[in-house]
Amino acid sequence: MKAQLLSPNGALKTGWALTRKHFIVMLGLFLGIIILSWLVSLMGGTDMTSARYWIFYLVSILLSIWLGAGMNKIMLNAHAGEEPSFSTFGQILPKLGGLVGLNLVVSIISLLPAFVGLVIAIAGFGSSLAVSDLADPYELGYTLGMMFSGVSGIVSVIFSLLSLYLYLRMMFAILVYVDDFTIGVMGAIQRSWEMTRGNMGKIILALLMMIVLNIIGFIALIVGIVVTLIISAFMVVAMYEQIKESEREAIDSTAEFVRYNNENPA
């Protein structure tokens, strides 16, 4: 359903307002998560052949999923007017299994087309090199150009864009899940799919605004990127809430229309 209240500019204003209000707490949370993730990575070491490396690598993944979901819940609460609370992470922890499953399903669905596209590109590259004279730099350059502009290159780009599209359709899945744990993994994905239907144009515009915003933040002495990342995160939450509010207004309007027809039959 096309969300009438969905507004990239409105999401930006809300993101900025919430960032100003909760900046110190959000900054502390962001930095705390970064430091904690770094410490876990440090404890794992760099030896990829050791069991310790893979154990801490797994711990790092679980930690990022748990803390990321907690941050999403905190931002939802902040949007609703509640003060951020560290107890939110404790509320999220029992749902870690579902969150892992949700992240896994979303990753598989969104990355599978990109993987297929990569295989096609590699196959095209390999077949092109097999009939090329690698000693001739001009022929090698021509071969590389044909690989990226030929059928395999075009198909791989199409599959990559498909992956991006699928990811955007499921971008609200985590927010949906932490907003209502009873919905389940597949229910969260389906709900996100419904929320993005008819709204992709505005969502993409908002994401482009975030990209520009974060580039500006990076240029602004680099430290500005911390502020713009927080604004961007709140923008996603704001869009999610805008779509929900649009749905509620549509339901109320329909109910009012039915009630009016019942009270004033033709």
LUMRO-100994 format. One line per 4 residues: their letters; for each residue y, x, z of C-alpha. Coordinates in steps of 0.1 Angstrom, whole numbers, padded with zeros to 4 digits. Each point is the difference from the previous one (the first is absolute). Layout:
N
A) Y/X/Z; ...
end
This chain:
266
MKAQ) 0000/0000/0000; 0034/0013/-0009; 0019/0007/0032; 0036/-0014/-0003
LLSP) 0011/0019/0031; -0014/0034/-0011; 0030/0023/-0005; -0001/0038/-0005
NGAL) 0036/0002/0011; -0007/-0022/0030; -0030/0022/0009; 0022/0031/-0001
KTGW) 0026/-0016/0023; -0027/-0011/0024; -0016/0034/-0001; 0033/0017/0008
ALTR) 0008/-0024/0028; -0034/0004/0016; 0002/0038/-0004; 0034/0001/0017
KHFI) -0013/-0022/0029; -0032/0018/0006; 0007/0035/-0014; -0007/0020/0031
VMLG) -0033/-0016/0008; -0012/0000/-0037; 0011/0037/-0003; -0021/0008/0031
LFLG) -0030/-0018/-0014; 0003/0016/-0034; 0003/0035/0014; -0027/-0007/0026
IIIL) -0025/-0010/-0027; 0009/0030/-0022; -0005/0024/0030; -0032/-0016/0011
SWLV) -0014/0001/-0035; 0010/0036/-0003; -0017/0009/0033; -0033/-0017/-0010
SLMG) 0001/0018/-0034; 0007/0033/0018; -0030/-0005/0023; -0023/-0006/-0030
GTDM) 0009/0034/-0014; -0002/0010/-0037; -0037/0008/-0004; -0012/-0028/-0022
TSAR) -0036/0011/0005; 0001/-0006/0037; -0011/-0033/0017; 0032/0002/0022
YWIF) 0022/-0002/-0030; -0016/-0032/-0013; -0002/-0016/0035; 0037/0005/0005
YLVS) 0007/-0011/-0036; -0017/-0033/0008; 0019/-0003/0032; 0032/0006/-0019
ILLS) -0008/-0028/-0024; -0008/-0024/0028; 0031/0010/0018; 0023/-0005/-0030
IWLG) -0016/-0035/-0006; 0004/-0010/0037; 0036/0013/0004; 0011/-0013/-0034
AGMN) -0012/-0035/0009; 0017/0003/0033; 0033/0009/-0016; -0004/-0030/-0023
KIML) -0005/-0023/0029; 0030/0015/0019; 0022/-0005/-0031; -0012/-0036/-0003
NAHA) 0009/-0006/0036; 0034/0017/-0004; 0007/-0023/-0030; -0009/-0030/0023
GEEP) 0026/0012/0026; -0024/0017/0024; 0006/0035/0014; -0025/0027/-0012
SFST) -0027/0007/0025; -0026/0027/0002; -0025/-0025/0014; -0003/-0013/-0036
FGQI) -0022/0030/-0009; -0024/-0011/0028; -0002/-0035/-0015; -0008/0015/-0034
LPKL) -0027/0023/0011; -0028/-0026/0004; 0006/-0010/-0036; -0004/0035/-0014
GGLV) -0034/-0008/-0016; 0016/-0028/-0021; 0030/0022/-0009; -0024/0027/-0012
GLNL) -0018/-0025/-0021; 0032/-0014/-0014; 0014/0034/-0009; -0033/0010/-0016
VVSI) -0002/-0032/-0021; 0036/0003/-0012; -0005/0037/-0008; -0031/-0007/-0021
ISLL) 0015/-0029/-0019; 0033/0017/-0007; -0014/0035/-0008; -0030/-0009/-0020
PAFV) 0019/-0006/-0033; 0019/0033/0005; -0033/0018/0005; -0014/-0016/-0032
GLVI) 0032/0010/-0018; -0004/0036/0012; -0036/0002/-0012; 0011/-0013/-0034
AIAG) 0028/0026/-0001; -0023/0028/0009; -0025/-0011/-0026; 0026/-0001/-0026
FGSS) 0013/0034/0011; -0035/0015/-0001; -0008/-0014/-0035; 0034/0013/-0013
LAVS) -0006/0035/0013; -0035/0001/-0013; 0013/0000/-0036; 0031/0021/0006
DLAD) 0006/0037/-0004; 0012/0010/0035; 0011/0033/-0013; 0026/-0016/-0021
PYEL) 0029/-0011/0023; 0015/-0023/-0027; -0033/-0019/-0004; -0005/-0001/0038
GYTL) 0035/-0015/0004; -0007/-0025/-0027; -0033/-0010/0016; 0017/-0005/0034
GMMF) 0026/-0021/-0016; -0025/-0021/-0018; -0020/-0005/0033; 0030/-0015/0017
SGVS) 0013/-0020/-0029; -0034/-0010/-0014; -0024/-0028/0009; -0014/0016/0031
GIVS) 0034/0008/0014; 0014/-0034/-0007; -0030/-0017/0015; 0002/0022/0031
VIFS) 0037/-0009/0005; -0009/-0037/-0004; -0027/0003/0027; 0025/0019/0023
LLSL) 0025/-0028/-0004; -0027/-0026/0007; -0007/0019/0033; 0037/-0001/0009
YLYL) 0001/-0038/-0008; -0031/-0007/0022; 0015/0020/0029; 0033/-0019/-0002
RMMF) -0019/-0033/0000; -0017/0011/0032; 0030/0017/0016; 0004/-0027/0027
AILV) -0037/0000/0010; 0005/0022/0032; 0030/-0020/0011; -0019/-0033/-0006
YVDD) -0029/0014/0021; 0020/0012/0030; 0021/-0032/-0002; -0032/-0021/0004
FTIG) -0032/0018/0008; -0021/-0032/-0005; 0006/0001/-0037; -0026/0028/-0006
VMGA) -0001/0028/-0025; -0005/-0019/-0032; 0023/-0028/0012; 0028/0025/0005
IQRS) -0005/0013/-0036; 0000/-0035/-0014; 0031/-0009/0020; 0019/0030/-0013
WEMT) -0011/-0008/-0035; 0014/-0036/0004; 0033/0013/0016; 0007/0024/-0029
RGNM) -0009/-0025/-0028; 0032/-0008/-0019; 0020/0025/0020; -0010/0033/-0016
GKII) 0034/0005/-0018; 0020/-0002/0032; -0026/0021/0019; 0001/0028/-0026
LALL) 0038/-0001/0001; 0000/0004/0038; -0024/0029/-0003; 0022/0017/-0026
MMIV) 0029/-0005/0025; -0021/0017/0027; -0008/0029/-0023; 0037/0006/-0008
LNII) 0008/-0005/0037; -0025/0027/0011; 0011/0024/-0027; 0036/-0003/0014
GFIA) -0014/0004/0035; -0018/0032/-0011; 0031/0014/-0016; 0021/-0008/0031
LIVG) -0010/0032/0018; -0037/-0011/-0001; 0002/-0015/0035; 0014/-0031/-0016
IVVT) -0035/-0008/-0013; -0011/-0010/0035; 0027/-0027/0001; -0008/-0012/-0036
LIIS) -0037/-0001/0007; 0006/-0023/0030; 0023/-0022/-0021; -0027/-0002/-0027
AFMV) -0027/-0010/0024; 0022/-0028/0014; 0008/-0011/-0035; -0037/-0006/-0007
VAMY) -0002/-0020/0032; 0031/-0019/-0010; -0015/-0009/-0034; -0032/-0012/0017
EQIK) 0020/-0023/0023; 0022/-0012/-0028; -0031/-0011/-0020; -0014/-0017/0031
ESER) 0033/-0019/0006; 0001/-0011/-0036; -0036/-0014/0004; 0010/-0018/0031
EAID) 0031/-0016/-0017; -0022/-0010/-0029; -0025/-0017/0023; 0028/-0017/0019
STAE) 0016/-0012/-0032; -0033/-0014/-0013; -0006/-0018/0033; 0035/-0015/0000
FVRY) -0005/-0011/-0036; -0033/-0017/0008; 0015/-0016/0031; 0029/-0014/-0020
NNEN) -0023/-0014/-0026; -0021/-0016/0027; 0030/-0016/0016; 0016/-0010/-0033
PA) -0028/-0011/-0023; 0010/-0009/-0036
end
